[in-house]
Amino acid sequence: MTASQHDMKPVLILGGTGKTGRRIAEQLAQHNLPVRIGSRSATPSFDWEDRASWAGAVEGVSAIYISYYPDLAAPGAAEAVGAFAELAVGMGVKRLVLLSGRGEPEAQQAEAVVRQSGADWTILRCSWFMQNFSEGFLLDAVLAGEVALPVGAIREPFIDTDDIADAAVAALSDDRHIGQLYELTGPRMLTFADAVAEISAATGRDVRFVEISADEFKAGLAEQRLPQDLIDLLAMLFTEVLDGRNQHVVDGVSRALGRPARDFTDYANNAAATGIWGDKQ
């Protein structure tokens, strides 16, 4: 999409301060494309739970990156995304790019409503983010030296959020990606124990993985005073989605970007170099 094609209208990035949204916003700005951040703290503000905020955020934008909080697997997510997509198309938005999740039936329902919205669409169906260990809810556990999760030998092809951002920017700026569903994974599969071991090696710190029961996991989250609906969602993602259904690597990154996906070892080394996990021993 050139500046003339969209008259330099801004691109709305929902979750624009999150792991993928922040990277997308930075890249679009580097391409001299105007960006509007969709978050509760932005002006105009955007809140998935306050539908009265939607129109103000959408007004005058050319395209939207849709990232649903807390996750498309959450109850009511598909209905909310459908209502939002209908509003956006009705207000003249031409392009929608949806961040989706692998192996989540609820997420695929959201994909369907975006496809049926009448917009030019692209779906990014992603595996687990590598950055959950450095920018997400697992960071504190890594810093404490023990990552305890209710998952065993199931392998996951973790995806680097930089790859997701690159694919999203391509989809928002290039007509060749219209109507494409890209399933984005890393280049190889690791168990969570493997991933933690790689982080331990990259940091030179003793970080270990411990398998726990779902009940122990939920009890630990409750001790952190997380909302019950978020506890239930996280438990479901670990106990249902991580059941082996996603134990395969696909070529979505190379299809979308013409290059291989980033590897977990590179991610771990790069993240360790930033000092996010503490000084290297």
C-alpha positions, -999 to +999 in steps of 0.1 A: +000+000+000+015+033-010+008+066+006-014+077-023-034+044-022-045+051+013-042+089+014-019+085+044-048+075+066-034+059+098-033+022+105-050+012+137-029-012+158-051-028+185-029-039+214-004-014+200+017-015+232+018-053+234+043-078+222+033-078+186+015-045+183+045-025+196+068-040+170+043-035+142+038+002+151+075+008+152+080-008+117+051+011+102+065+044+116+099+035+100+080+031+067+066+067+072+031+053+075+009+070+102-001+048+131-029+050+156-024+029+188-055+011+200-053+008+238-071+021+269-043+046+275-043+060+240-062+090+226-088+082+214-089+052+237-099+017+227-112-010+251-126-043+239-150-043+269-163-008+261-180-009+227-187+028+229-149+033+225-147+015+192-159+040+167-136+068+179-106+046+175-117+034+140-127+068+126-106+078+096-082+047+096-073+028+065-065-006+079-065-024+113-044-050+130-067-069+153-052-084+184-079-095+209-073-093+246-068-114+266-069-142+239-092-153+211-098-185+231-116-164+257-154-167+259-171-142+237-140-133+217-154-143+183-186-124+188-167-093+199-143-095+169-173-100+146-191-070+159-159-049+157-152-061+121-187-052+111-183-017+126-150-012+109-161-022+075-192-001+079-170+029+087-150+024+055-120+004+067-107-017+037-081-040+053-081-062+084-052-083+097-061-107+125-037-122+150-050-157+157-038-188+175-031-224+164-053-252+176-079-230+192-115-236+179-127-203+193-099-185+174-110-201+142-145-188+148-130-153+150-111-160+117-143-169+100-161-137+110-131-116+097-132-135+064-169-129+061-166-092+070-163-079+034-128-064+041-095-074+025-083-098+051-052-116+062-050-142+090-018-147+111-024-180+130+005-182+154+021-207+177+033-199+212+054-167+214+090-170+223+087-136+240+064-150+266+096-159+284+111-124+283+082-100+279+052-120+291+039-139+321+068-163+323+094-136+328+092-135+366+095-173+367+127-172+346+141-145+368+132-167+399+151-196+383+121-220+381+094-222+354+066-245+367+039-253+342+013-281+337+028-294+305+051-324+299+068-337+268+045-319+244+066-301+218+058-266+205+073-247+175+077-214+193+074-183+171+094-151+174+071-121+177+095-103+154+085-127+126+048-120+134+054-083+132+072-087+099+043-107+085+017-082+098+035-052+083+037-071+050+000-079+052-009-043+060+013-028+033+012-052+003-018-063-016-002-097-024-012-109+011-049-102+008-070-134+013-040-153+028-040-174+060-004-177+072+002-203+099+033-190+116+057-213+136+093-214+144+116-237+124+118-265+150+099-279+180+109-278+216+093-289+248+090-262+274+118-279+293+139-276+261+131-239+259+140-233+295+173-252+291+181-229+261+174-198+282+196-212+310+224-218+286+220-183+270+221-166+304+246-188+322+221-189+350+205-220+367+170-219+353+150-251+355+117-264+343+093-282+366+061-300+355+032-294+379-005-304+379-032-281+365-045-276+400-011-266+413-008-242+384-041-226+390-034-223+428-001-205+420-019-180+397-045-174+424-017-166+448-006-139+424-041-125+426-048-129+389-085-126+379-103-160+379-113-157+342-076-152+333-066-182+355-092-203+338-080-192+303-043-199+310-051-233+325-072-241+294-044-231+270-019-253+288-041-283+294-062-284+263-044-266+235-010-281+245-022-316+240-001-324+209-024-310+183+002-284+173+033-307+172+043-298+136+062-271+119+047-252+089+060-229+063+039-198+069+069-175+077+087-184+045+054-181+025+047-147+039+083-133+040+104-154+017+129-163+044+132-188+072+116-183+106+139-171+135+152-199+157+147-201+195+185-203+202+189-169+184+160-155+203+174-167+237+209-153+230+195-120+218+172-116+247+199-126+272+222-099+257+196-072+266+199-081+303+162-088+306+170-121+324+197-105+346+234-103+341+250-132+324+269-153+348 
